[in-house]
Amino acid sequence: MAGYHPLLFTLIALLAAAELGLSAFWVHQVQHDPSNRFRSLIILFLFNSCWTLLFAGAYVFWIIDGALHELASIGSSAIWLIITAILWGVAAGLFHPIRGGGNCNGTPAISPCRETLALEAIGWTEMGLCILTLLAACFWVRSSRRSYRGAYYV
């Protein structure tokens, strides 16, 4: 797990950076949109990407730096991963019906349909990566406890 932890947090941070750019663009696009729910969900995506980029970047820094910081513990990262997965799941789940669902066949490569589809897709991907990272951390803790107990009693 120790080898995968920085990689997974780096992927989470990089996706958050992409989502930050796209959601910031859409916040600007919908400034005067009469649909408050659409605008609110875009702002939620913007918040989630800022939250994720800030904390995932900090975890990557603390892991690579090797600092034994209290905020970089497995427990705190597990709590953060749970909260972050919930935030992304809620945002993507509420956005799907507002976006109109469906695919964007026949639309240009750069179109509002594809951009909002990308917003939703990155949200689901962020949620999945958070859950994967959490599961990997749990399996790592469990296997390290087993190996420690086994070595202790030998």
N, C-alpha and C positions, 0 to 999 in steps of 0.2 A: 504494500500500500504506500509506503513511504516514497517509492519512486513514482507512483501515479498521482499522488496528491498534488504536487505542483503542476503537473500537466493538466489535470482536470480543472483546477482553479484558474489556470491560464486560459483554457478554452472558455470557461465561464466568463472571465473578464473580457476576452476578445469579442465574444458574442454580445456582451453588454455594450461594448464600445460601438459595435455596428448598430445595435438597436438604439443607442443614444443618438447617433446621427440621424437615423431614419425617423425616430419619434420627434426629435427637435424640428426636423423639416416639416413634419405633419402638424406640429403645434403651430408653426408659422402659417401653414396652409389653411388651417381651420379656425383662425382667429375670429372670423366673423360668421362662422357656421351656425345656423340656427339650431342644429341638433346638439343640445347640451350633453347628451349621453355619449355621443361619438367623441366630442371634444374632451370630456372627462376621462374617457378610457384612453385616449391618446396621451393625456397628461399622466395617467397612471402608468402607462408604458414608459414615459419619460422618467418618472420617479423611480420605477423599478430598475431601469437601466443605470441611473445615477447611483442608487443604493448598491446595486450589484457590482458595478465597476469600482466603486470606492472600496467596498469591503473585500471583494475577491482580489483586487490589486494589492490591498494591504496583506491579505493572507499569503499571496504569492511572495511578496517582499519578505515577510517574516519567515516563511518556509525556506526560501533561498538564502536569506541572511543567516539562518541558523539561530536566530534569537529565540530564547525560551521565554517568550512573552506570554503573559496570562491570556491575552486575547487570542493567541494563536493555538490554544489547546484544542484537543479533539472535541471536548465538551462544548466549548464556545463555537467552534466551527460547525458542529452538529446542530446546535440551536439556530445558528445563522442560516444553515442550509435548509432546515425545515421551514423557517419563516420565509426565506427567499423562494422556495419551491411553491409555497402557498400563494405568495404574491403573484408569481408568474402564472400559476394555474388559474387564479381568479381573473387576472387581466385577460389572458388568452381565451378563457372560457366565456367571459362576458362579451368579448369583442367579436367572437365568431358570428353570432346572429346579427349584430349591428353592422358588421362588414358586409353581410349579405351571403356569406358562405359561398360554396361553389368554386369552380375553377375560373381561370381567366383565358380560356381558349379564344383565339382570334383577336386578342388585344395586343397592342405593341409591347415590346420588351420592357420599355419604361412607360408605365401607365399607372394611374391611381389604383386600379384593381390589383396589379401585381405588387405595388408598394405596400398596400394594406395587407395583402396576403403574406408578404415577407414579414411585416410586423407581427402578425399572428403566429407564423411559423417559428420565428426566432423566440417568441414567448414560450411556445410549447417546448422548443429545444432547450431553452434555459431551464425550464421546470424539470425536464428529463435529465439534464446534466447534474442538476442539484440533487436529484434523487439517486442517480448513479454514484455520485461522489459520497453521499451519505451512506449508501449501502456498502461501498468499498471501504469506507472508514470503519463501519461496524464490523465487517468481516476481518479487517486488519486487527482491530482491537481484540476480537474473539480469538483469532489465531495466535496473536502474540501472548494472550493470557494462557492459552493451552500449552504453548511451547515453554512459557515461563514455569507453569505448574509442573510440567513434565520434568524439566531440568531441576526443579527444586527437590522433588521427591526421589530422584535417581541416586 
